[in-house]
């Protein structure tokens, strides 16, 4: 056949439709403890291109040839994949190994199947895959990856030469799982976020009391105490939910040192209001205003956890519900207990004022520290 | 996994039982797969003997000399000339074998230059040719514009630009590109390029007549250009409703190159349109490993009431399912045709045809879109195609029935 010097790749549909391009299939399951297991199916044609399998050069790959090259193939493919696990405490590169070798037939030919095992050494919230197989020999190759966190449904992602790395989140698998995970995160955060707890408790210290004749007096009915509590908690919830959403959507963006310092100051002011309640007659208003600042603090935590991958709405909803649940838990434990001891002098004369002063002290230290962090 | 029978070759010494198992298991999986609507199940296995052949590696004629070039490139990684020659071999192999893997090999070969900011225009044109082959049309155009600005004497670049713009329905741009290719590529290529565009923009008959006259008179047309020319002539004849003339061109092209996949599929479409599905099956049966052939086998199989029709349909479904896992799925037109003709699911076909229309605007894309809209009982769904056809004064006998329907409905 006489050829012109030009490449007549000019009839569009013919080419792509004759065969499938090169893909490998990587499936990984990571358990809560950080153990990895999985399998990696790589086309024999691709292994031939990457490492070389057909030793006698007869254009045929036999099982004997494949087995003989197992160690080299394993070393090669494992050097082209990095799995990094992450959670709140940091990141770690997972170990990866492969023992054994099988074969599978896919629609476009035979594939070598490498069982994978490994350990990430931490309980992962996210897995980052960096995939580099074959790109230097076949720029159109893709890794089709399926990652499973424990028994969640798998998350599929395609990695290519232009997109070699992807982080998959524990909750990205489905909506309900995302909601559950962020709900747990919300609860967790409010329970360990002592500045938020302290603020809430500070406001609630006197919920069972009433300021009369220059001193705290016990409230008579549980009903009164509940109305006050509910007002404070509702106000706090409404405004912190608002700013949490605004900040998570990227509509409000303040530097974290400013937010964190402001949170410390709200705690201090809350405590101060217990000492001089005359100047702070409506405590729910204080909860309403300061809730705006605490919401920004929650948003910072949420963005540290990472939002990519999952649905923002579900994430926000789950996290927010978690925060409210944690908050409700604290209120339900504290308020009835305080109600029971409200008549005691220890509570009214000692616990409230001394506690408040202590809180002012702690909050001042935080404020100074956090402001200092800005310089 | 019906493909296993062709992928795993037989080795001597295997018992009859094994042979039987290999025949029945895929059949069983196929049955189950079909019954439950999913695609076939497979499990990794350990081959029984070291001699068992797992995979035959293709050894395309087009790659003759590739090993030597690869070796030379390994010794001198910055040798542009060698890299370009190797990339061209890979692109040719991709075209001949219909195997997109070779396009990936070509890209990887050119990667050191492509990754730098000032890739030479010749490299950019090759990269664009690869991008076009992978249906990344927008990127191909971008690369071509850059390259041709720097060096307007690259005939390959203009031709590729003409093809990409034509597929996207930008006929004036495409015609300009064809004109710019004149004197840089063989005359036959320039004329085929121009006639292809003109045939889609209101000048079908004169474009056909002129190219046909050239084809019968010229003696110095390189074979690959001649095949391209006959392919386009066949399509133009069919566009006019002249099916016999179309067949003459298909045969003329196939006499030069019996292995041309595009022409073979076109011939199969012609046979199906002529209600000769049995002949189409005979033509394509040896090429069932190729998706395009499989699609037509499934269609012809139904028409011929062939008992293998379900098997072909299931194989095509499996291939599409595998291909759809990739990030870039380039088979929308074919999948739309499959949904419409084989699975008789016009709604699904319509969705696919509509998606496809965003990136591809060839007559076949119009046909499947219009046909799906009509089958779905919603002819107005394909209004954008009708507008496009009117705007460009496009004539095509195959599209006419769908357009008449609209005229009647409108009156």
Interface residues (C-beta under 8 A of the other chain):
Chain A: X1 X2 X3 X4 X6 X7 X8 X9 X10 X11 X12 X13 X14 X15 X16 X17 X18 X19 X20 X21 X22 X23 X39 X41 X44 X45 X48 X49 X54 X59 X60 X61 X62 X63 X64 X66 X67 X102 X103 X104 X105 X106 X107 X108 X109 X110 X113 X135 X136 X137 X138 X139 X140 X141 X142 X144 X156 X158 X160 X161 X163
Chain B: X1 X3 X4 X7 X8 X42 X43 X44 X45 X46 X47 X49 X50 X51 X52 X53 X54 X55 X56 X57 X58 X59 X88 X91 X92 X94 X95 X97 X98 X99 X100 X101 X103 X104 X105 X107 X108 X111 X129 X132 X133 X134 X135 X155 X156 X159 X160 X163 X167 X185 X186 X189 X222 X223 X224 X225 X228 X231 X256 X257 X261 X262 X265 X289 X290 X291 X292 X295 X315 X318 X319 X322 X323 X325 X326 X327 X330 X331 X333 X334 X360 X362 X364
